[in-house]
Amino acid sequence: CISNLGMYGIEEFSAVINPPQAAILALGKIEDAPVIEQGEIKIVPRMKVTLSCDHRIIDGKEGAEFLNYFKALVENPLELIL
């Protein structure tokens, strides 16, 4: 399940899992932020994402792997169609 409060200007939050959900992804707003890339400061869009998991169903390791996969897709959306 996905909960998006970014459209209301919320930067970051933790979503609550409601049965029978096993996990919920919380999306914050996208905003420009300074980032150091190859020794240079650049302004890039950033979004904070949190994942709440029911550990009776999903191990934390699986949750972390999902977040890494999600991050890769958001940073390289063409991977969705290739």
Secondary structure, DSSP 8 states (H G I E B T S, - for coil): -EEE-GGGT---------TT-SEEEEEEEEEEEEEEETTEEEEEEEEEEEEEE-TTTS-HHHHHHHHHHHHHHHH-GGGGT-
